[in-house]
């Protein structure tokens, strides 16, 4: 019993420290995210050279005729889609812009078409991010091979999106700023659990360690008496 108690105690304390460290690391990410630093011009830099979640300013044109709907995206518990629209920069590079969340219409075969004026030069600001990845393989659905637009997809890969568009696109995406025009619901936060959840889990693990010690000494004192 003593050996088992020591092993479990060490495990609980270690798991508590692990969650606390994750919470502190996530807190730094969230603090930087919420700092909302001014957007910097892309210039000649590549998107890969820019830190994730950094704010950036771009100039070019949206391609409203070739849009994707990201399926299985919820907001406040309500199902819906996120709209991915190609944005062609003045130098010819193309990157997908997440213009935000729109609610589910109630019919799988009646998807909204989030229009944009074609051929209009725009200046946008947003954050560099990665394509969302699904936790389960069954949630993956590439864009339909049909020629119809817009295309419904769920956790697609970069290669699948590029093949569907028939053109080269960057591996990163842009999360359109909440106050930028031509967008929908945009309440962006860093992915994963908030820092407070990690701290809560750490306290729980340390609480288990305390309970274990109380049980151990309680049982042993009862035997002695």
N, C-alpha and C positions, 0 to 999 in steps of 0.2 A: 504493500500500500504506500509506503514511504517513497519507494522508487517511482511508482506511477504518479504520485502527487508531484514530485520534483519535476518529472518530465512534462506533465500537463501544465504545471506552473510556468516552466520555462517557455513552453509553446504559447500560452496565453499572453505572457508578457511580450514575447517576440512579435506576435501578431498585432498586439496593440501598438508597438513602436512602428511596425510596418505601415499600418493604417495612418498613424500620426504623421509619418514622413511623407506619405502620399498626399495627405491633406495639406501639408505645408507647401509641397511642390505645386499642387493644384491651386493653392491660394496665390502663389506668385504668378501663375498663368492668368488667373482671373483678374488679379490686380492690374497686370499689364493690359489685359483685354479691356477692362473698364476705364483705363487711363485715357483711351480714345485719342491717341496721338494724331497730329495732323497728317493727312494723306500726302504721300510723296509721289512725285511723278515717276513713272516707270523708266523713262529714258531708254538707254541701250541695254539695261539689265535684263536678264532672263527671269522668268517667274520663279524658277527653281532656286535662284540665288537669294530670294527674299524670304525672311522668316515667316513662318505660318502665323496667321492672324494679323500681320502688319497691314496697315491701311495704305491704299495705293490709289492714285488718280490715273485714269485712262481716257483717251480720246479715240473715237472711232464710230462705227455704226453697228446697231443691232441687226441681226438677221431674223426677223419675225416669222419667216416662212419655214424655218427649220428648228422648231422648238421641241423640247422633251418635257414630259410630266413625270416627276419622280413619285412613284406610288408608295403607299404605306408610310406616309408622313403625317403625323398628328400635331395638333396644337390645342392645348388645354383640354386634352382628352377627346377632341373631335377629329375624325378622320379627314384626310384631304390629300393634296398633292403639293409639291414644290415645283416651280417653273424654272427650267434651265433654258436659257436663250443664248445662242452664239453671239459673241461680240467681236467684230473684226476691227483690229487696230489700224491706224493710219499706215503702219509699216507692213501690213498684210498678215500679221500674226492673228490667230484666233483663239479665244478662250471662252469657256462657258460661264455665264453669269447666272447665279441663283437669285431670281427676282422675288423670292418669297413664297409664302404658303397661301393656297386658296382652298376653300372648303369643298368637301365631297358633295357632288350634286344630287346624290341619291340614286343615280343610275350609272352602272359601269359603262354602258354604251353611249352615254351622253356627257362627254367630257367638255368642259369649257375651252374656248380658244382664246387665250390671253393675247390679244392683238397689240401690235405696236406699229407706228408709221414706218414704212420701209424707206430706206435710202436717206434717212435724216442723220446728220452727224451729231453725236452726243458726247458729252463729257460726264463720266461717272466716277464715283468713288466707292470703295468697298474694301473688304478684307480678303487676303489670300487664304485659301483653305484647300482641303483635299476632298475628293469625291467621298460621299458617305459609304461605308461598308456595312454589309449586313452581318449579324451575328450567326445566322443560320444559312446554310447553302440553299435551303428551300425558299428563302426569301429573295433569291436572285432571279431576275427575269430581264434578259437583254431586250433592246428595242426591237419592235416587230420588223420583220424584213420587208414589209410592204412599202410602197412608194408614197403612201398617205402620210400627211403631217397634220397635227402633231403626234408624237409617238410616246406611248406609255411604257415606262420601264421601271424596274425596281433594283436598286443597288447595282447599276451597270458598271462595267470596267471602262477604262479610258479607251481601250482598243475597240470595244463594241460601239461606243459612241462615235469615235472617229470613223469607223467603217460605215455606220449608219448615215453619217453626214456626208461621207465621201470626200473628206478633206482632212488635213492635219490640224489638230487642236492641241492646246497645251494640256499637260497632265493635271495642273492645278485648276481651281475654279475661283470665282469671285463671289463673295457674299455681299450683295448690294446693300449699301448703307441704308439704315432705317428711314432717313430723311431725304433720300434720293428719289427723284420722280420715276415713274414707270415701274413701280414695284407693288408688292402686295404685303401681307403680314410678315414682318421681319423683326423678330425678337431673338436675335442671335446670341448664343452663349457658347463657351467652349464645350466640346463634347465630353460625355462622361458625367460622373456624379459631381455635385458641388463640393467644395472643401468641407463644409459643415457636416456632410454625410460621412466623410472619412473620419473626422474627429469624433463623431458619434460612435462609429464602429470601434475606434480605438478605445474609447471609454468603456464600451461594452466588454471588449476582451479583457481589459484590466479589471472590470467588475467580476468577470468569471474567475479571474485569479484570486480576488479577495474572497469570493464565495467558496472556492476550493480550499483556501487556507482555513476558513471558519469551519468547514465541514471536517477537515482533517484533524484540527486540534479538538474540535467538539467530540468527535468519535474516540480519539485517543484518551482524552481526559475522562470520558465516561468509562472506558475500559479500566483505567487506573483506579477510579473510585469504586 
